[in-house]
Amino acid sequence: MGFRRAVIVVLAGAVGLGASGCFGGDDDSSGDKAATKYDGKPATITLWTGFSDRELNVIKGVVADFHKQNPKITVKVLGSVDDDKIIAAARGGNSPDVAHSFSTDNTGAFCSSGAWIKLQPYMDRDGLTADSFPESVRSYTKFEGNQCTLPMLADVYGLYYNKDLLAKAGIKEPPKSFSELAADAKKLTQRSSDGKIDVAGYVPTWGFYENQAAHYAPQFDAQWTDEQGKSSLSSDPGWTKMLKWSKALVDWYGYDNLVKFQAGAGDEYSAQNAFERGKIAMMIDGEYRTAFIENEHPDLNYGTAPMVVDDDQSDLYGGGYVTGSIIGIPKGAKNPAAAWELVKYLAYDEHALATLSNGLRNVPTTEESLKSKELKPSTNFETFLKVFPDDHSATNPITAAGAAYQEATEQFFAKYQTGKVPDLQAGLEDLDKRIDDQLAQITQGQTP
């Protein structure tokens, strides 16, 4: 199902987990103390994950494989657990031994506060490095040098397109640039006599389904920060290009027309999803959509491709936005030595990652697992296996403020597309200042 990245998650306890940290701060030595080797004695550990229902059963199946290899370690799995529950449990002295989070944006808070212990001592002891993962993944598993998490599967974004609708419009192949995407979207759009959108070639409004600034940033090579670590939304031309492209297509449709269309588009994570029903011809989405379509609309004739890129940077084509889920050992875990054995298995074991990928339809996160003979990708899923390790694939920066800077950006983008921002440059400069001030306050342990 993917990691529900359609919703910007701002860690409720991010401020409380700031540098001053209610968990002891990043000078805490618990990670080093916990790097003792598992002694082989019977142990029961807990794994908390956000997965539920069918996906939870996939996780339990892989954990059962782990138990076969480590018969002395019993793992109790609890599903439907979000980060807030993990944080609350840690504060109450009831941490799980292993935590699995869908919110990579929260790595900064986990690592800087000491809420999750350092994993580097374990990795050093067992001869493991982060070089097993592509750079985009490595960057969201550590903060300021502290490797307090490891990846467990990734979400990779690309372009989905309806083959029948493209063929009907005389379009022979999916677009590769944003200008081609806009032109094709106009050809593919079908309206009723009163101007109502019946079929949208591409929905450009911010906040709709997976239309988030972070998901488009790699396609424009738009950088969130400059060399000094300051917000660069007003100084990096990629952001202005992105906004103007989207606004031009919004204006072509008519903002009110798009709002009405979206009202009937159907929930993103349901069988009523507008793309799955043939009401949207093209869209940006993650690899997990292939599983939705297979389960809900197996007869849909569709294809996948890398997401389109800036017309002036065609070399970016082939890359895309990458995110995923992370695993770690919360401070207060009762048996961190045994917990590490499970974390190591879920992060590095080729069989485990291939099994998880086949069952969950997410991208495996090590270079070796991408080539595993156990993988059973469909043609449409295989696109994302190629995008993932591409040199131009990227993620967003990890900060102590979690995803707060992204939320501020989304709010500004949504306001701009309605025509309520008279001066784009001035608006972006103000946004930069607010983001920098917010991060400074959180870093200093203050509430914004």
N, C-alpha and C positions, 0 to 999 in steps of 0.2 A: 504494500500500500504506500510505501514511501514514508518519509518522516514528517509528513504534514507541514511542509515548509511553506504552505500557502498562507500561513498565519505568522506574522512577525511576533516572535516570542521575546518579551522583555522579562528577564528573571525577576520575579517578585522580590527576592531577597538580595538582589545584586548590590544595592547600597549597603545593606547589612553585611554583605560579604566583601566589602571593600578592603583597601589596603590595611586599614586598622584591624579589620577582620575579627569576627566573634569566634573564629576557629583557631586563633593563634598566629595568623599571618604566615607569609611564605618562608619565615626563618624557622618554622617548626621542623623538627628533625624526625618526625614520625616515619617519614618515608625511608630514611636510612636505617632506623631501628627495625622496620618491618621487613627489610631485605634479607632476613634469615631464610634459609632454605627450608621448604616443607619437609617435616621429619618423617613423613610416611605413616603417621598414626591416624586412626579413624577421625574424620572431621566432617562436620556439617556446616555448610556455608549457604548464604542467601544471595540470590541474584534478583534485583528489581529492574524491571524493564517497562517501557511504555507500550509494548506490543500487547495485543489482545486477540481473542477469538482464534481464527485460523492461523494468523501469524504467530501468536503465542505458542501454538502447537508446533510450529516449525522450530522455534527457539528451544522448546522442551526436547524435541527430537535430537537436536545437535548437542544439547546438554547431556542427554542420555548417552550419546557417543563418547562424550568426554568422560562420563562415569565408567564406561567400559574400559577406557584406557587408564583411568585413575580410580579403581574400585574402592579405595579407602576414603575418597572424597564424595560425600553426598551433597547434592545441590538442590535447594528448595527455590523454585522460581515463582515470583509474584509479578503478575502483569498489570497493565493499566496504571502504571505509576509515573507521575510527571516529576519534573525537577523540584517543584514546590514541596512535594511529599518527601523527596529525598533530603532536602534541606531541613525540613521540620523534624524529620527523624534524627538527623545528625545533631541538631540543637537539643533534642530531647534525650540524647545518649542512646539512641536505638538505630544506629546506622546499619544498612545492609553491608555485606562483605564486598559485593560487587554491584556497581550501579551502571545502568545503561541509559544514556540520555539522547534525546532527539535534537537537543539544542546546542549545536557546536558554538553558537555565539556566547554561551555561558562558560566556555573554557577559561576565559580571562578571570571571571569571578571565582571559579573553582580553584584555579591554580594560585592566584594572588592571595587568597584568603587562607589557604591551607585546608580548605574543606575536603579536597581530594589529595591524597598523599602523593609524594614524588615517586615516579616509576623508574627513573633513570638508574637508581641503584640496582633494581631487579634486572633491567635490561643489560647493564654492564656485567653483572654477575653471570648471566646466561648467554652472553655473547650476541645480543640482539641490538639492532639499531633501527632508527626511524627511516633509514635509507631504503627500507623495503617498501615504503609507500611513496607515491608521487608527491611532488612538492606541494601541490594544492591541498593535499590531505595533511601532510606534515604540519603545515602552517596553522591548522585549526585544532591541533592536539596539544599545543604547548603555548605558554605565555611568558614572555620575558625570560626565556631559557628554561623554564620549569616544565618538564614533560610530565604532566599529572594525568593525562589521558592517552588512550590509544584509539585508533579508528576501528569501527566494526560496520563495514558496508558503507557505500556512498550513494548519494543521489546525484545524477548527472543530467543536465538540461540540454534539450535539443528542440528541433522543429518537428511537429506532427502535421501531416497534411492528408486530406481526403482525396484519394486517387481518382475516384469517380467524378468529383466536382471539378478537379483540375482538368481532367480530360474533356469534360463537357465545355469548359471555358477555353479550350484550345491551348492549355498550358502543358508543355511536354515534360518539364522537370521542376522540382521545387526551387524556389529562389535562393540565392546565395548572398545577396546584399540587401540592405534596408530599402534602397530605392526600388529594387525588384519586388521586395515583399509588399511595399505599398501599392505598386502598380498591379500586382497580381491580386491583392486584396480587393481592389476596386473592380476588377474584372469578375471576381468570384462572388461579389456581394449581390444578393437578390432582394429587391424591395417590392412591396405591394403598391397599388396605385396611390395610396395616401402617404407614401414615403416611409412606411414602417419597414424595418429591417426583418426580412424573413430568414435569410441566410447571410451571415457576416463572413466576409472573406478573411478578416483578421480583426480581432477586438483589441484596440490599442490602449484602452483606458487603464490607468494605474489602479491597482487594487483588485482587478478582476482576475479570478483564478490565480495563475502564477505570474502575473504582471507585477513584479517587484523590481525595484531599481538594482538590487544586487544581482538578479538573474540576467540582467542586460549588460552590466558593467564590463564583463570580459569581451563582449562583442564590439565594444567601442574602445577597448583598452582604457577605460575610465578608472582612474585611481582615486581611492577614498582619501588618501593622505599624501602630503608632500614629503620631502626628505627630512623635514624637521618634525614630522609626525603630526602636523596640523591638518585639519580638514581642508580638502582641496576641491570641493564641489564647484567653487567659483573660478578657480584657476586652471583646472584641467578641462580642455575643450571637449573631451568626450561626453561630459555630462550635459553641456549645452546642446551638442548635436543630438543626443538621446532625447532630450526634452522637446526640442523643436521638431524632430521627426514624429514623435508621438502626437504632439499637439496638432501638426498639420493633418494627420490622418483622422484625429478626433474631429477636427473642424470639417473635414470632408463628409464624415458621417453625420455630424450634428451631435453635440454632446447629449442633448435631451433624447435623441433617437437611440443612442447607445445605452443610456440609463434604462429606457423602456425595454430594450432588447435584453439587457442583463437581468432585468426583473423576472423574465421568463426563461432564462437560460438553464436553470436547473442547478442543483447543488454540485459543486466540483467533485466531491467524493461520493457520487451516487450514480446509478444507472441513468439518471436524467441529465448527466453532463452534456452540454450542448455540442461539443465536438463528437462525442460518441453517438449522438442522435442525428448527426449530419447537419446541424444548424450553424456550425462554425467550420470553415474550410481549412484553416491553418491556425496553429497556436503553439506557443512555447510551453513545454511541460517536461517533467522528469521521466526517467526510464520506467518508473513504477506504473505509469499509465498503461503500459503494454499489458500488465496483469489485469488491470481494471477492464480493458477492452476484451481481453480473452474471456473473462468471467461474465461480463455483462452484455457485450455486443460482438460476439465472435465472427459475425458475418460482415463487419465493417471493413471495407476495402481501403486501407490506409497505408501510409509509409512514414518513415522517420529519416531525418537528416540532421547534420549539424545545424545549429541555429545560425541565421544570417548575420553578417558582420558589416561594419562601417564601410561605405563605398571606397573611402580613401585608404583602407587598411585590409585589402583582400587577403593578405598573408595570415590574418587572424582566423580565417575559415578552417574549421576542423576542431576548434576548441569550444569550450562552453563553461557554464557555471557549474561548480562542484561544491557539494556540501555532504552531510552524512550524519551518522550517529557516532557517539563516543562512549567508551567504557573506562571505568577507573575504580579505584578503591577508596571509598570515603574514609575520612579520619574517624576513628572510633570503631572500625571494622573489628569484629571479634577474632577473626583468624586471617590476617592479611597474607600470611605465607601461602596458605591453601588457596586464598582468593586470587593471588597472582597466577597460580597454575591455570585457573579458568580464564582470567583476562588474557594471558599469553596464548591460550588455545583459540579463543574467539578472535583475537587480533591477527595471529600469524599462521595458524594451521590451514594448509591449502584445502584439505578435505572439508574442514568446517566451513570455510568461506565459500567454497563451491556449493556445498549443500544449502547454506543460507541463501546464496544468490539464486539458486534454482527454485527454492521454496518461496522466497519473498520477492523475487524479481527486483533486487537492488544490485548494485555493482560491487563485486568483491574488491577489497582495497589494497592488496599487495600485488607487486609486479608479477610474482609467480602465480598467484591465484587467477590472474587475468588470462593466463595461458593454460590453465588447468584443463586436462582432458575430461574431467568430470562435469565441466560446465555444459549446459544444454540451452544455449541462447537461441531464440527465434531470430529471424532476419531483422526484424524491427528492433529487438533488444540489442542485437550485436552492434548497432550504430553507437550505442552509449559506451560499450566496451572500448570502442576506438576513440571516442571523444575524451574519455576519462584521463588517459595518460598523455594526451596531446600537450605539447609545450605551451600552448596558448590557453589551456584550461586554467581557471583560477577560482579562488573563493574570496570572501570578504575578510578584512582584518579583524583580529580578535582583540578586544579591549576589555578593560575592567568594568566598563559600563554595559557589557552584554550587547544586546541589539538596540539599545536606546538611540544610537545615532542613525540606525536604519529607519526606526519608527519616525523620527523627526524628518528624515528625507522623504519618506513615503507621504507624510502629511503635506509637505511642501509640493511634491509632484502632483498630488491629487488636487491641490488648490490651483496650481498653474494651469492644468488642463481645462479648468472651468473658465479661464479667462480672468481670474481675479488677482493676477500678479502683473501689474502694469510695467514693471522693470525687472526683467529676468536676472540680469547681472547683479543688480542691487539685492534682489531677493536671495540669490545664492550666496552672496557675501554675508548677508545677515544670518543665513542658515549655518554657514561655516562658523561664525562667531558663537552661535548658540550651542553648536555641537562641541566646540573647543571648551567653552565655559562649563558645559555639563560634565565633560570628561574630567576636567580639572577639579571640579567640586567632588566628584566621586573618588578620584584618586587621593584627594586630601581627606577622605572619610566624612564628607559632608553630604547632606541630602539636597539634591538640586531643587 
